[in-house]
Amino acid sequence: MISLIGGCAYNNLEDPQIVPQPTPSNNNNQKYTVTASGMTFTPSSLTISIGDTVIFDNVSGFHNVNGTQATFSANPASFGNTTANA
Protein backbone atom coordinates (compact mmCIF):
# COMPACT_ATOMS: atom_id res chain seq x y z
CA MET A 1 0.00 0.00 0.00
CA ILE A 2 1.32 3.38 -0.99
CA SER A 3 0.38 6.39 1.02
CA LEU A 4 0.67 9.86 -0.45
CA ILE A 5 0.75 12.83 1.80
CA GLY A 6 0.16 16.24 0.31
CA GLY A 7 0.81 19.50 2.01
CA CYS A 8 0.00 23.10 1.58
CA ALA A 9 2.53 25.78 2.16
CA TYR A 10 1.54 28.61 4.44
CA ASN A 11 3.34 31.90 4.23
CA ASN A 12 2.92 33.88 7.42
CA LEU A 13 3.76 37.29 5.98
CA GLU A 14 2.84 40.38 7.87
CA ASP A 15 0.37 42.77 6.29
CA PRO A 16 2.14 45.04 3.79
CA GLN A 17 2.95 48.40 5.26
CA ILE A 18 1.09 51.35 3.84
CA VAL A 19 3.36 54.19 2.87
CA PRO A 20 1.70 57.53 3.57
CA GLN A 21 1.47 59.84 0.57
CA PRO A 22 2.40 63.50 0.94
CA THR A 23 -0.51 65.88 1.25
CA PRO A 24 -0.38 69.03 -0.87
CA SER A 25 -0.01 72.17 1.16
CA ASN A 26 -2.16 75.09 0.10
CA ASN A 27 0.06 77.56 1.94
CA ASN A 28 3.17 77.73 -0.24
CA ASN A 29 2.02 76.66 -3.70
CA GLN A 30 4.17 78.28 -6.38
CA LYS A 31 3.34 79.15 -9.99
CA TYR A 32 6.09 78.73 -12.61
CA THR A 33 6.22 79.54 -16.32
CA VAL A 34 8.38 77.56 -18.74
CA THR A 35 8.96 79.28 -22.08
CA ALA A 36 9.46 77.20 -25.23
CA SER A 37 11.37 79.06 -27.94
CA GLY A 38 13.92 78.11 -30.59
CA MET A 39 13.93 74.38 -29.70
CA THR A 40 14.76 75.15 -26.03
CA PHE A 41 12.93 75.48 -22.73
CA THR A 42 13.64 78.31 -20.30
CA PRO A 43 14.33 77.47 -17.57
CA SER A 44 15.92 74.24 -18.81
CA SER A 45 15.40 72.60 -15.41
CA LEU A 46 12.76 73.15 -12.77
CA THR A 47 12.11 71.55 -9.39
CA ILE A 48 8.50 71.68 -8.28
CA SER A 49 6.53 70.49 -5.29
CA ILE A 50 3.14 68.85 -4.99
CA GLY A 51 0.49 71.51 -5.51
CA ASP A 52 2.68 73.81 -7.61
CA THR A 53 1.49 74.98 -11.04
CA VAL A 54 3.60 74.93 -14.21
CA ILE A 55 2.48 76.86 -17.29
CA PHE A 56 4.15 76.16 -20.64
CA ASP A 57 4.29 79.20 -22.93
CA ASN A 58 5.20 78.54 -26.59
CA VAL A 59 6.52 81.79 -28.03
CA SER A 60 7.79 80.12 -31.22
CA GLY A 61 5.69 79.57 -34.30
CA PHE A 62 3.19 76.76 -34.56
CA HIS A 63 3.98 73.55 -36.41
CA ASN A 64 2.25 70.32 -37.29
CA VAL A 65 2.88 66.97 -35.65
CA ASN A 66 3.28 63.95 -37.88
CA GLY A 67 3.21 60.67 -36.06
CA THR A 68 2.13 58.30 -38.78
CA GLN A 69 3.62 54.84 -38.88
CA ALA A 70 4.45 55.44 -42.55
CA THR A 71 6.68 58.37 -41.54
CA PHE A 72 8.01 56.93 -38.27
CA SER A 73 7.75 53.14 -38.35
CA ALA A 74 8.77 52.83 -34.67
CA ASN A 75 5.53 54.54 -33.54
CA PRO A 76 3.22 52.04 -31.83
CA ALA A 77 0.22 53.81 -33.38
CA SER A 78 -0.42 56.66 -35.77
CA PHE A 79 -1.52 60.06 -34.51
CA GLY A 80 -1.71 63.64 -35.68
CA ASN A 81 -1.89 65.12 -39.17
CA THR A 82 -4.91 67.21 -38.31
CA THR A 83 -5.06 70.67 -36.83
CA ALA A 84 -5.60 70.93 -33.11
CA ASN A 85 -6.09 73.80 -30.73
CA ALA A 86 -4.48 73.79 -27.32
Secondary structure, 3 states (H helix, E strand, C coil): CCCCCCCCCCCCCCCCCCCCCCCCCCCCCCEEEEEEECCEEECCCCCCCCCCEEEEEECCCCCCCECCCCCCCCCCCCCECCCCCC
